[in-house]
Amino acid sequence: MPDTLLCPRNLAFELYEVLDAEALTQRPRFAEHSRETFDAALGTARSIAEKYFAPHNRKADEHEPRYVDGRAELIEEVKPAVDAFLQAGFLNANRDFDVGGMQLPSLVSQACFAHFQAANAGTTAYPFLTMGAANLIETFGSDDQKRLFLQPMIEGRYFGTMALTEPHAGSSLADIRTRAEPAGDGTYRLKGNKIFISGGDHELSENIVHMVLAKLPDAPPGVKGISLFIVPKYRVNQDASLGPRNDVVLAGLFHKMGWRGTTSAALNFGDQGQCVGYLVGQPHQGLACMFQMMNEARIGVGMGAVMLGYAGYLYSLEYARQRPQGRTPDNKDPHSPAVPIIAHSDVKRMLLAQKAYVEGAFDLGLYAARLFDDTHTAPDTTARTQAQQLLDLLTPVVKSWPSAYCLKANELAIQILGGHGYTREYPVEQYYRDNRLNPIHEGTEGIQSLDLLGRKLAQGGGAGLKLLVRSMAGTCERASHHPNLDALRQPLEQLVNRLQGVTLALLGDLAQGKVAGALANSALYLKAFGHCVIGWRWLEQAIHAEVGLLNGNERDFYLGKLQAARYFLTWELPPCHNDLALLQARDDTCLSMQEGWF
Amino acid sequence: MPDTLLCPRNLAFELYEVLDAEALTQRPRFAEHSRETFDAALGTARSIAEKYFAPHNRKADEHEPRYVDGRAELIEEVKPAVDAFLQAGFLNANRDFDVGGMQLPSLVSQACFAHFQAANAGTTAYPFLTMGAANLIETFGSDDQKRLFLQPMIEGRYFGTMALTEPHAGSSLADIRTRAEPAGDGTYRLKGNKIFISGGDHELSENIVHMVLAKLPDAPPGVKGISLFIVPKYRVNQDASLGPRNDVVLAGLFHKMGWRGTTSAALNFGDQGQCVGYLVGQPHQGLACMFQMMNEARIGVGMGAVMLGYAGYLYSLEYARQRPQGRTPDNKDPHSPAVPIIAHSDVKRMLLAQKAYVEGAFDLGLYAARLFDDTHTAPDTTARTQAQQLLDLLTPVVKSWPSAYCLKANELAIQILGGHGYTREYPVEQYYRDNRLNPIHEGTEGIQSLDLLGRKLAQGGGAGLKLLVRSMAGTCERASHHPNLDALRQPLEQLVNRLQGVTLALLGDLAQGKVAGALANSALYLKAFGHCVIGWRWLEQAIHAEVGLLNGNERDFYLGKLQAARYFLTWELPPCHNDLALLQARDDTCLSMQEGWF
């Protein structure tokens, strides 16, 4: 059977050649692990994904959750899949052994999780959101909150959500209107409406723990007045038993273009004035807390986008190998047999572009997970701090680049299948529809570009940027020892050099208060910056491919890596010079466009 | 009410400023027409599209045709819409007055038709395919065929299809297996299977006339052995009355990602050996005949792609004007009211890109229609021949460019609406799904790129290319009289110069038989060539905008045109230099990629 979720050889390349997962086993936290235990976890993830998640991916799309008597009804295949996931321990893959976790590095748990994301984006969202909410309570919650809410989440009995968006405010969280009044007993009464709440209702778990952003009566205006609350679907008694329904009402479901397996809910909090909530962390500090969850979620969203792209790539690759059609242009003999379409140069182009996008983004996602491990377990504090700085800087790219380019990969997968790809008889059109959500949720592309250019670059005096540039220079230096890589390295060096200049100039503008002009073309900046990052990761992969070739094994695999690196670095990277030229010139085509001119 | 189909001011700009539709009324064929009669036809098209087509666009998507007892069942709103279209005479918009036609120029009839394409792509396909099939019989059919099949099509009683694709052959028509045996009485018996037949079954008309490609027993191999047949769903007696069902069976329906309103059928011809067909034109000349229909269809597909993009653009524009959210980055006061999102530079970018794509492609589609008029009605033979040469060259671009970039426009429209855009409560996600078909049907992007580079460029000794280059040079020369346009003209001149050099080099390779290498990167060529063409059309629009400004009216409209031209020519055009550099270097990244390396 061909691989349909991800390519195990490529996964091994990433883990054990590029990112050196085995080195992590030298650290105390992972000392009981080894390549064997990593591979065992990966094998389990793969088989559960194949057995429980993949089979109902299409059915969940065709039978989206239904609103019945105030509840969301899912197809029956979702629960056994989620249960198998819980049973195998993936919800607590990173938690300590002594609370029942697997104590895996994030690098490995993300790789495990990737299998579920590839198999079924819709069903995977339920545990994904639960993990994020649990981590949030673990970091910021009180002991009581941990006992009453976190513990049953760890046990897989309660699920979680994040409830941020409101109908009138969208991305502008400063303007949320949901209110939380102190009830006098340490709890709060919430009142407001939230929309697009993924996993906002279902009956997969005994209870649902909504992590809700709301404002206290004395809240200062804007984002500095946002607080974070736990609002359970069912109230929880002090002895941890379930109480009555809380005043949280499922107002309706959204009907999406794709990703239909996940309920997207409109929730009304406190229509009856009886919505009990619990403040998490300090008053007015809710956004900072939520950002922990969002940053994790953004890496997860990026990986989700990668895996939809990856699944489409592998499907179209297999199709291209099997499907005979036409002849190469230098063969005019109509009696000759048709060739598999993979023999056509333009089909190879579409496969190579997909490979470059999905394997480049896959590498970046796992690299980010590796950095996350370093933030907790690197041998010294400096290394931990630096990992955090670099991860903070890269987060908008990890989220947005796969969302844009792995969607493009899905578009190409459809194209390779032609008319068939456009029908619902094949899976690629669903991947495309599912993936179209990723540039929108957890912060749109526009939000990510402002986060990068307007916030992350200057953070810590530009520490993250310096680290990134140093890492890129290190890769280029190592690449320079392989003459075969000169033609791949040079376009990257040229672009990164120019990017540095443009970055300093834009940061200078920002420092001088020229905010509107400096941020006007943030989308161009995000694109060029993201391409540099992915180009760097491809050069890194290319170095390891050269090493692999020198060792003399698996020529085909490594030659494919080199060809994809060449594609990305020479076809996709150089056009970014125009983006940088526009940024350099502070081009105001968009900024100066007037509403009345449209 | 905001415009949702297309912008009437922009249509008037195209017809009466850029493309000088009124000049056509100087020609004998259109002498009875005037701007008033043109506008009356356009107004009728608009009101029928708004009244009968737009209202069931979503319903047709939600209730796709169902296979019931061997027939395709459509929702009931389709027939009244198609009937209103027929009644108003749009099926015969170009035909002579004396056969009941409107004798309109193609320029105007395409503009009329564009309203239906914007309102409802699915329902519009039925008359669209009928028009193509009717034109085919008109050109190549015998008198008897015209009497028995064309006449009832003109009357709107019979509908038409084109049946080319077979399950095993896809784009490779050389390999079709459908056979046609002479029955001895001048008719044929067909046997074979066709798939993806749009409008392949329905009950909108008394009969369906399938234009079928098949091979005669003595057919030479390959495309030179393909013949064209009329195969009616119901046989037709010599007195033009309907006979019994022909042996054409609806084997099933395809379930598509979008464009669901149009049945996509699998048809079995001759399962019982009783499928009667009639040879159209000469034996083995079927592909040449079919190309007439396909060339018309390709322009129609291009315009269809434009109109889906256009509808999405207008919707997202209106949304961006109405939706308050956030503040511009230079305003940090959380007490200030939220601004409409159109005030955000990144939203302006997404609107400007859409405007550049859809109005650029709209101009090109109408320009092609104007050329089509010239092929029939230009004052002298030379002008007619030249119009045909230029139109032939441009056809792959007219088909493929909007299919790629107006789909991109739809992607941006969703992004502007954010989470809402991803739901089926808003129309933009359907436009995106519908438009994804256009890069596939009527010749994929890959087929168009080979048609351009491998066939059209060299046709007639490169006559079309010379005409195009001359037209572009003429536009640049006129633009040079407007100093304001220097920054727009220069990037086009630079790219076109380089394109010419690359083109000659590639044609040289082809002439020397280096076919595989020369065609390996045909996709890059199509993209760069297409961008030059659209860039040229934008410069042409910019000149007319400058003239409009000099006349002192409607500053906003013309300034918007200039800004969109600036966006396209300075943001989108320069990156094509990398494509041309790769072509110049005969880059073999794709060609040399091996199947085993993936």
Interface residues (C-beta under 8 A of the other chain):
Chain A: T165 H168 A169 G170 S171 S172 A174 D175 I195 F196 P221 G222 V223 F254 H255 K256 M257 G258 S264 L317 R321 R323 P324 Q325 G326 R327 T328 P329 D330 P334 H335 A338 P340 I342 A343 H344 S345 D346 V347 K348 R349 L351 L352 K355 E411 I414 Q415 G418 G419 G421 Y422 T423 R424 E425 E429 Y432 R433 R436 L437 P439 I440 H441 T444 E445 G446 S449 L450 G454 V515 A516 L519 A520 N521 S522 A523 D556 F557 L559 G560 Q563 R566 Y567 T570 W571 P574 P575 N578 A581 L582 D587 T589 C590 L591 S592 M593 Q594 E595 G596 W597 F598
Chain B: T165 H168 A169 G170 S171 S172 A174 D175 I195 F196 P221 G222 V223 F254 H255 K256 M257 G258 S264 L317 R321 R323 P324 Q325 G326 R327 T328 P329 D330 P334 H335 A338 P340 I342 A343 H344 S345 D346 V347 K348 R349 L351 L352 K355 E411 I414 Q415 G418 G419 G421 Y422 T423 R424 E425 E429 Y432 R433 R436 L437 P439 I440 H441 T444 E445 G446 S449 L450 G454 V515 A516 L519 A520 N521 S522 A523 D556 F557 L559 G560 Q563 R566 Y567 T570 W571 P574 P575 N578 A581 L582 D587 T589 C590 L591 S592 M593 Q594 E595 G596 W597 F598
